[in-house]
Amino acid sequence: MIRKAFKMKIHDGKLAEYTQRHNPIWDELQSVLIEHGVHNYSIFHDEETNYLFAYAEIESEAKWSAIASTEVCQKWWSHMGELMATNADNSPVSTDLNEVFHLA
């Protein structure tokens, strides 16, 4: 299992809406994540910087990357785009974080 961490930026004043839209996420999106080998996916908010910190355990980078091309992911990005920094394709601006310590 690969431990993956990354950060994204949420717009000021949009945390409540972002949280509401995730609770719960769409059933179809949850199914796609599970089918693509995603486990233990959590997103945290840093109040000081308004960054979101995401952590997921994934089966492979290839499966993780394939999620982006699914119809439900494209719809989700469009649905969430007004709440956060996005790229031209509506995907969240995301920066991978490198693991420097792990206690098993």
N, CA, C and O of each residue as an XYZ file, in Angstrom:
416
protein
N       0.841     -1.172      0.000
C       0.000      0.000      0.000
C       0.890      1.241      0.000
O       1.876      1.306      0.734
N       0.545      2.198     -0.806
C       1.282      3.461     -0.911
C       0.569      4.505     -0.065
O      -0.642      4.687     -0.191
N       1.314      5.193      0.798
C       0.762      6.305      1.566
C       0.969      7.569      0.742
O       2.097      7.901      0.378
N      -0.113      8.270      0.449
C      -0.060      9.462     -0.404
C      -0.571     10.652      0.386
O      -1.618     10.572      1.030
N       0.158     11.748      0.341
C      -0.266     12.976      1.000
C      -0.095     14.133      0.025
O       0.860     14.179     -0.750
N      -1.039     15.063      0.081
C      -0.956     16.236     -0.780
C      -1.742     17.376     -0.157
O      -2.556     17.172      0.744
N      -1.484     18.584     -0.656
C      -2.211     19.736     -0.143
C      -2.918     20.463     -1.273
O      -2.495     20.437     -2.429
N      -4.018     21.115     -0.893
C      -4.827     21.904     -1.818
C      -5.206     23.187     -1.090
O      -5.109     23.248      0.136
N      -5.630     24.199     -1.808
C      -5.982     25.490     -1.209
C      -7.469     25.747     -1.354
O      -8.014     25.697     -2.457
N      -8.123     26.023     -0.235
C      -9.538     26.357     -0.247
C      -9.677     27.878     -0.175
O      -8.891     28.541      0.501
N     -10.664     28.428     -0.863
C     -10.888     29.873     -0.843
C     -11.396     30.315      0.523
O     -12.096     29.574      1.214
N     -11.031     31.529      0.896
C     -11.489     32.091      2.164
C     -13.011     32.051      2.254
O     -13.708     32.356      1.287
N     -13.509     31.676      3.408
C     -14.939     31.658      3.649
C     -15.690     30.484      3.044
O     -16.919     30.453      3.103
N     -14.990     29.521      2.465
C     -15.648     28.403      1.781
C     -15.554     27.076      2.517
O     -16.013     26.057      2.001
N     -14.969     27.063      3.713
C     -14.779     25.806      4.423
C     -16.098     25.125      4.767
O     -16.227     23.914      4.587
N     -17.071     25.872      5.253
C     -18.350     25.261      5.635
C     -19.006     24.589      4.434
O     -19.512     23.473      4.553
N     -19.006     25.249      3.284
C     -19.600     24.674      2.078
C     -18.800     23.465      1.612
O     -19.383     22.454      1.218
N     -17.474     23.554      1.653
C     -16.614     22.436      1.270
C     -16.915     21.221      2.151
O     -17.065     20.105      1.654
N     -16.999     21.448      3.443
C     -17.276     20.366      4.391
C     -18.652     19.760      4.134
O     -18.807     18.539      4.139
N     -19.638     20.604      3.914
C     -20.997     20.126      3.666
C     -21.052     19.247      2.415
O     -21.722     18.214      2.414
N     -20.361     19.644      1.368
C     -20.397     18.875      0.120
C     -19.703     17.519      0.252
O     -19.963     16.613     -0.540
N     -18.834     17.374      1.234
C     -18.148     16.103      1.454
C     -18.889     15.177      2.409
O     -18.527     14.008      2.538
N     -19.893     15.667      3.062
C     -20.554     14.888      4.106
C     -22.024     14.676      3.830
O     -22.854     15.476      4.261
N     -22.362     13.623      3.125
C     -21.444     12.619      2.568
C     -21.060     12.971      1.127
O     -21.725     13.768      0.465
N     -19.965     12.354      0.662
C     -19.652     12.503     -0.758
C     -20.652     11.658     -1.541
O     -21.350     10.816     -0.977
N     -20.706     11.892     -2.821
C     -21.628     11.136     -3.667
C     -21.294      9.644     -3.602
O     -20.125      9.260     -3.611
N     -22.322      8.820     -3.537
C     -22.123      7.364     -3.526
C     -21.321      6.899     -4.737
O     -20.452      6.035     -4.624
N     -21.622      7.483     -5.897
C     -20.926      7.088     -7.127
C     -19.433      7.417     -7.041
O     -18.599      6.646     -7.514
N     -19.102      8.547     -6.447
C     -17.692      8.916     -6.293
C     -17.003      7.989     -5.296
O     -15.871      7.562     -5.524
N     -17.671      7.681     -4.209
C     -17.102      6.758     -3.241
C     -16.820      5.405     -3.895
O     -15.775      4.803     -3.651
N     -17.740      4.933     -4.715
C     -17.542      3.654     -5.409
C     -16.336      3.706     -6.334
O     -15.552      2.759     -6.382
N     -16.181      4.792     -7.062
C     -15.031      4.937     -7.967
C     -13.726      4.930     -7.176
O     -12.757      4.290     -7.586
N     -13.693      5.625     -6.066
C     -12.478      5.642     -5.247
C     -12.128      4.233     -4.776
O     -10.979      3.805     -4.881
N     -13.104      3.531     -4.268
C     -12.861      2.171     -3.774
C     -12.443      1.247     -4.916
O     -11.506      0.462     -4.769
N     -13.137      1.337     -6.058
C     -12.802      0.500     -7.217
C     -11.396      0.774     -7.741
O     -10.779     -0.096     -8.356
N     -10.893      1.974     -7.500
C      -9.553      2.340     -7.952
C      -8.501      2.192     -6.852
O      -7.406      2.746     -6.947
N      -8.850      1.434     -5.805
C      -7.856      1.065     -4.804
C      -7.515      2.129     -3.783
O      -6.395      2.151     -3.273
N      -8.458      3.018     -3.469
C      -8.216      4.058     -2.463
C      -8.761      3.584     -1.117
O      -9.891      3.105     -1.021
N      -7.940      3.728     -0.090
C      -8.304      3.327      1.268
C      -7.941      4.449      2.244
O      -7.028      5.234      1.990
N      -8.654      4.511      3.342
C      -8.307      5.445      4.422
C      -8.024      6.860      3.918
O      -6.954      7.413      4.172
N      -8.970      7.430      3.217
C      -8.826      8.756      2.627
C      -9.378      9.783      3.607
O     -10.547      9.718      3.988
N      -8.541     10.728      4.012
C      -8.941     11.796      4.915
C      -8.454     13.130      4.381
O      -7.421     13.210      3.716
N      -9.215     14.180      4.682
C      -8.810     15.545      4.329
C      -8.924     16.387      5.596
O      -9.937     16.344      6.295
N      -7.876     17.150      5.880
C      -7.810     17.999      7.063
C      -7.658     19.458      6.619
O      -7.183     19.733      5.517
N      -8.064     20.380      7.483
C      -7.984     21.805      7.183
C      -7.015     22.489      8.148
O      -7.067     22.263      9.357
N      -6.135     23.324      7.604
C      -5.222     24.141      8.404
C      -5.797     25.554      8.456
O      -5.772     26.276      7.459
N      -6.312     25.946      9.614
C      -6.969     27.245      9.755
C      -6.035     28.421      9.494
O      -6.475     29.456      8.994
N      -4.753     28.278      9.824
C      -3.806     29.380      9.648
C      -3.546     29.708      8.192
O      -3.396     30.876      7.835
N      -3.493     28.689      7.348
C      -3.121     28.903      5.944
C      -4.265     28.693      4.966
O      -4.162     29.059      3.795
N      -5.357     28.104      5.443
C      -6.498     27.731      4.608
C      -6.144     26.647      3.581
O      -6.798     26.506      2.548
N      -5.104     25.899      3.893
C      -4.761     24.749      3.061
C      -5.488     23.510      3.571
O      -5.765     23.362      4.762
N      -5.779     22.643      2.639
C      -6.315     21.327      2.952
C      -5.171     20.330      2.844
O      -4.399     20.373      1.886
N      -5.058     19.453      3.798
C      -4.066     18.386      3.779
C      -4.819     17.086      3.580
O      -5.693     16.742      4.377
N      -4.488     16.362      2.523
C      -5.167     15.108      2.216
C      -4.194     13.944      2.387
O      -3.013     14.037      2.052
N      -4.727     12.853      2.915
C      -3.962     11.628      3.089
C      -4.816     10.463      2.602
O      -5.987     10.341      2.961
N      -4.216      9.617      1.787
C      -4.913      8.419      1.316
C      -3.911      7.281      1.208
O      -2.725      7.488      0.953
N      -4.414      6.094      1.406
C      -3.621      4.905      1.134
C      -4.149      4.351     -0.176
O      -5.342      4.085     -0.318
N      -3.241      4.178     -1.134
C      -3.644      3.765     -2.475
C      -2.901      2.492     -2.877
O      -1.799      2.213     -2.405
N      -3.538      1.735     -3.759
C      -2.926      0.487     -4.222
C      -1.857      0.730     -5.276
O      -0.867      0.001     -5.337
N      -2.052      1.755     -6.111
C      -1.034      2.074     -7.119
C      -1.244      3.497     -7.631
O      -2.360      4.016     -7.622
N      -0.169      4.107     -8.070
C      -0.250      5.450     -8.656
C      -1.060      5.420     -9.948
O      -1.775      6.375    -10.250
N      -0.957      4.334    -10.712
C      -1.699      4.226    -11.976
C      -3.200      4.235    -11.724
O      -3.943      4.944    -12.402
N      -3.649      3.444    -10.743
C      -5.074      3.426    -10.412
C      -5.527      4.794     -9.900
O      -6.602      5.274    -10.260
N      -4.707      5.413     -9.064
C      -5.018      6.739     -8.524
C      -5.172      7.745     -9.661
O      -6.135      8.511     -9.688
N      -4.240      7.746    -10.586
C      -4.279      8.681    -11.715
C      -5.489      8.453    -12.610
O      -6.030      9.403    -13.177
N      -5.916      7.205    -12.741
C      -7.047      6.869    -13.609
C      -8.367      7.461    -13.100
O      -9.305      7.639    -13.878
N      -8.443      7.761    -11.828
C      -9.671      8.347    -11.272
C     -10.019      9.644    -11.987
O     -11.194      9.924    -12.226
N      -9.021     10.431    -12.327
C      -9.233     11.737    -12.955
C     -10.001     11.656    -14.262
O     -10.682     12.613    -14.629
N      -9.911     10.553    -14.966
C     -10.585     10.429    -16.264
C     -12.006      9.879    -16.152
O     -12.686      9.725    -17.167
N     -12.463      9.580    -14.940
C     -13.821      9.074    -14.793
C     -14.832     10.216    -14.883
O     -14.540     11.356    -14.522
N     -16.005      9.887    -15.364
C     -17.058     10.896    -15.513
C     -17.436     11.507    -14.165
O     -17.621     12.720    -14.065
N     -17.550     10.686    -13.139
C     -17.960     11.208    -11.837
C     -16.897     12.132    -11.242
O     -17.238     13.113    -10.582
N     -15.640     11.840    -11.460
C     -14.587     12.722    -10.968
C     -14.652     14.078    -11.674
O     -14.518     15.123    -11.038
N     -14.857     14.051    -12.984
C     -14.980     15.298    -13.738
C     -16.154     16.134    -13.222
O     -16.039     17.354    -13.102
N     -17.273     15.490    -12.917
C     -18.442     16.192    -12.366
C     -18.130     16.747    -10.978
O     -18.521     17.867    -10.648
N     -17.429     15.961    -10.173
C     -17.075     16.390     -8.818
C     -16.184     17.623     -8.858
O     -16.397     18.582     -8.116
N     -15.188     17.586     -9.730
C     -14.302     18.751     -9.854
C     -15.086     19.999    -10.237
O     -14.841     21.078     -9.696
N     -16.010     19.863    -11.150
C     -16.841     20.996    -11.557
C     -17.691     21.489    -10.384
O     -17.844     22.693    -10.178
N     -18.235     20.548     -9.625
C     -19.066     20.850     -8.465
C     -18.277     21.584     -7.373
O     -18.825     22.446     -6.685
N     -17.005     21.246     -7.218
C     -16.186     21.802     -6.144
C     -15.345     23.003     -6.571
O     -14.779     23.690     -5.721
N     -15.254     23.262     -7.863
C     -14.336     24.256     -8.394
C     -14.464     25.657     -7.836
O     -13.463     26.360     -7.698
N     -15.670     26.076     -7.514
C     -15.860     27.432     -7.010
C     -15.343     27.606     -5.583
O     -15.235     28.732     -5.096
N     -15.029     26.515     -4.922
C     -14.627     26.562     -3.522
C     -13.125     26.559     -3.295
O     -12.661     26.823     -2.186
N     -12.363     26.262     -4.341
C     -10.926     26.070     -4.143
C     -10.128     26.457     -5.378
O     -10.688     26.651     -6.457
N      -8.828     26.565     -5.211
C      -7.937     26.847     -6.330
C      -7.953     25.659     -7.290
O      -7.780     24.513     -6.875
N      -8.163     25.944     -8.584
C      -8.249     24.876     -9.578
C      -7.377     25.164    -10.788
O      -6.977     26.300    -11.043
N      -7.100     24.100    -11.519
C      -6.411     24.194    -12.796
C      -7.436     24.450    -13.900
O      -8.639     24.474    -13.638
N      -6.970     24.637    -15.118
C      -7.852     24.914    -16.259
C      -8.874     23.806    -16.498
O      -9.958     24.074    -17.016
N      -8.547     22.563    -16.130
C      -9.474     21.431    -16.334
C     -10.401     21.207    -15.134
O     -11.065     20.174    -15.048
N     -10.446     22.161    -14.220
C     -11.241     22.115    -12.988
C     -10.650     21.223    -11.901
O     -11.208     21.160    -10.805
N      -9.545     20.533    -12.162
C      -8.926     19.729    -11.115
C      -8.347     20.664    -10.052
O      -7.905     21.769    -10.366
N      -8.352     20.220     -8.804
C      -7.777     21.062     -7.760
C      -6.282     21.266     -7.974
O      -5.574     20.339     -8.367
N      -5.811     22.466     -7.719
C      -4.368     22.685     -7.677
C      -3.883     21.881     -6.477
O      -4.334     22.090     -5.351
N      -2.981     20.981     -6.728
C      -2.562     20.029     -5.708
C      -1.046     19.882     -5.718
O      -0.425     19.801     -6.778
N      -0.462     19.848     -4.533
C       0.980     19.665     -4.391
C       1.233     18.414     -3.571
O       0.792     18.317     -2.425
N       1.942     17.453     -4.153
C       2.288     16.243     -3.416
C       3.245     16.589     -2.280
O       4.097     17.467     -2.413
N       3.090     15.891     -1.172
C       3.974     16.049     -0.024
C       4.802     14.788      0.129
O       4.291     13.679     -0.023
N       6.075     14.958      0.430
C       6.984     13.826      0.578
C       7.026     13.371      2.029
O       7.147     14.183      2.947
N       6.926     12.082      2.218
C       6.984     11.514      3.561
C       8.407     11.613      4.103
O       9.366     11.239      3.428
N       8.534     12.119      5.324
C       9.843     12.209      5.965
C       9.929     11.349      7.215
O      11.016     11.146      7.756
N       8.780     10.837      7.683
C       8.778      9.960      8.853
C       7.507      9.122      8.836
O       6.440      9.596      8.448
N       7.637      7.878      9.259
C       6.482      6.993      9.405
C       6.762      6.008     10.530
O       7.823      5.385     10.573
N       5.811      5.873     11.434
C       5.897      4.896     12.509
C       4.852      3.835     12.259
O       3.655      4.122     12.275
N       5.284      2.630     12.032
C       4.344      1.539     11.744
C       4.006      0.787     13.009
O       3.229     -0.167     12.971
